[in-house]
């Protein structure tokens, strides 16, 4: 049972050396992209 838990938590061999960014940075990037798209689409209404 202990081996099953270890195997479940391991990443695939190709992904071991990849450094994943923190989740909060992804959230900030998503908010930034959404804001930029909205500014491009509706910028003429604001100005």
N, C-alpha and C positions, 0 to 999 in steps of 0.2 A: 504494500500500500504506500509505503514511503517513496518507492521508486516511481510510482504513478504520479505522485505530486511533483517530483523533480522533473519528470518528462513533460508534464503539462505546462510548467512555467518556463521551459527553455524556448528560446527563439530558434527559428530555422537557421541552418548553418550559414546560409548566404547573408543573413541579416545580423549576425553576431557583431561584426565589426562596424556596423553603421551607427553613428551617434544620432539618436533621435532628439529633436528639440523639445523643450518643455511644452506642455499643453497650453500654458497661458500665452506663450508667444504665438501659437497657432490661432488662438482666439483673438488676439490683438490684430493679427494680420487679416483675419476674416472680417473683422469689423472695419478695418481700414479699406479693404477692397470693396466692401458693400457701400461705404460712404463715398468712395471715389466714383463708383458706378452711378450712384444716385446723383452726385454732383454733375456728372457728365450728362445724364439723361434729363435732369430737371434743373440744370444750372441756369438756363435762359428764363425760367419762371421766377427764380430767386432774384436775379439781377434785373 
